[in-house]
Amino acid sequence: MFSVRLDDGRRVRAGVAPALRHAVVRLISGARVSVKLSELDPNRGQITEKI
């Protein structure tokens, strides 16, 4: 789980999406990522890609 700051200033907890787990992706502090927010819990999401 990662703490991600969105462009609007909110912070959400996000895990890595299953499709991204198969690739070797290194996420470090300050990396820009694309996040898909959960419909049920707006404070949770999935990291779908590294930008």
Phi and psi in degrees as a GROMACS rama.xvg file:
@    title "Ramachandran Plot"
@    xaxis  label "Phi"
@    yaxis  label "Psi"
@TYPE xy
-123.739  149.642  PHE-2
-94.1224  121.987  SER-3
-119.099  131.613  VAL-4
-96.7439  122.083  ARG-5
-81.7537  168.391  LEU-6
-62.4845  -28.7391  ASP-7
-85.2884  3.00762  ASP-8
99.1376  -12.2669  GLY-9
-71.751  153.291  ARG-10
-112.721  132.317  ARG-11
-130.759  157.509  VAL-12
-94.1524  131.852  ARG-13
-136.363  138.725  ALA-14
-102.13  171.561  GLY-15
-84.7659  132.421  VAL-16
-64.6361  149.275  ALA-17
-56.8169  -36.1145  PRO-18
-67.2148  -29.5998  ALA-19
-82.5632  -20.6272  LEU-20
-67.4674  -28.4258  ARG-21
-73.5302  -25.542  HIS-22
-90.7218  154.295  ALA-23
-84.1307  101.716  VAL-24
-121.016  126.547  VAL-25
-106.042  117.798  ARG-26
-106.355  122.973  LEU-27
-122.205  165.981  ILE-28
-59.3952  130.04  SER-29
95.4304  -7.42238  GLY-30
-71.2427  139.718  ALA-31
-89.5205  131.763  ARG-32
-135.172  161.479  VAL-33
-100.983  132.043  SER-34
-122.23  133.116  VAL-35
-101.343  116.54  LYS-36
-80.0057  147.708  LEU-37
-73.9282  141.085  SER-38
-73.7223  -31.7771  GLU-39
-81.8991  -37.4905  LEU-40
-129.4  106.2  ASP-41
-68.8376  -6.49154  PRO-42
-95.942  6.39468  ASN-43
-127.05  155.014  ARG-44
-163.667  -176.908  GLY-45
-127.658  135.502  GLN-46
-80.7933  117.99  ILE-47
-99.1306  -26.6107  THR-48
-162.266  156.204  GLU-49
-97.5381  130.124  LYS-50
